[in-house]
Amino acid sequence: MFFYDINDADFIDVLRAMPTAPALTRAHLLGGFGVIVDSDDPSVWWQSLTRDRGEEGAAKAVAQLIISKGGARVLSLIKAEAAGRDVVARADDSKLARLLFDESLEEFLHDQETLKSIVCEYYEETQVVIDDEDDELPEPGNEYGPEDEYDQEDAEEDEEDVEDGPSLFDLFSGKPRASAQGGAQWTLERVQHPSKGFLTVPDRWKERDLEEFLWSDWESIDFGFDRPIYLVGRQKSLSEGTSDRVDMLARGRSGEHIAIELKIVEARRGDYTQLTSYMGNMQSSGVPADKVRGVLVAPGFSKKVLNSAAIEPRITLLRFNKGL
């Protein structure tokens, strides 16, 4: 893919400039690439990546990490560069953005142009670029975050984004439906980041009752994400040659493909494995690994499920209550 002269120090500097906390980066290295690191030192991360998959494979992993975890501003700069537009980093950009795109900082890297080319080439190979040439880049410090406002104009843009580009879900009929945000009638508790209140369902319900409820009331439920997720189908096969069917399918604003598995009793290791199998089916159908997500919905989770999800950033656990 790359055939570049790769300088170790450049990639270590980039890893050091990642905006995510070291613990989250380590979790992503394990969950996304299966690379175990027990140090917060980026040089150790790079050594582990190169030892596991060679220099070119490690370069791909870092490029994927930059694209998925570098922030909205960095991603926009990468998209603009890949589309052949003039890109100028600002003095108030993040260190990561400036390392990649600020020519005045080139002396801090052995070969800024090579590193930038690797990231942009990886982006072009794994993403569908649909931006118009006159799209504006987000201002530094003005990217969406967990506490950012989300208004109706953004919601309308979300709906447009969901419909853009060919994907596995183009095979499904019907308009994608956005989940609720502010003012939701029901809320599911996100186990990793608990909310104040959550859905309670009758104790007599079976799994099919839960599925029917979520299907019918999707637009009234807050799933605990920063933005709505879009329902596109249920009981769907995710790849050819398998009879397995995922309970529900959804998409995120940035093109994430989300497999949702429902359990009416405590979710155990086999349920978690089933969800990861669905995620594997989506990858085998052509969905890029960094766009595959899994959601496990249950009234509770075994310790093994909690431990597994803690180190897999692509999987979210959502809890509800069972009442009388």
Secondary structure, DSSP 8 states (H G I E B T S, - for coil): -------HHHHHHHHHT-SS-HHHHHHHHHHHH------S-HHHHHHHHHHHHHHHHHHHHHHHHHHHHS-HHHHHHHHHHHTT------TTS-HHHHHHH-GGGGGGSS-HHHHHHHHHHHHHHHS-----TT-----TT-S--TT----HHHHHHHHHHHHSS--GGGGS-S--EE---TT-SEE-EESSS--S---EEETT--HHHHHHHHHHSGGGEE-SSSS--EEEEEEE--STT----EEEEEE-TTS-EEEEEE-SS-B-HHHHHHHHHHHHHHHHTT--GGGEEEEEEES-B-HHHHHHHHT-TTEEEEE-EEE-
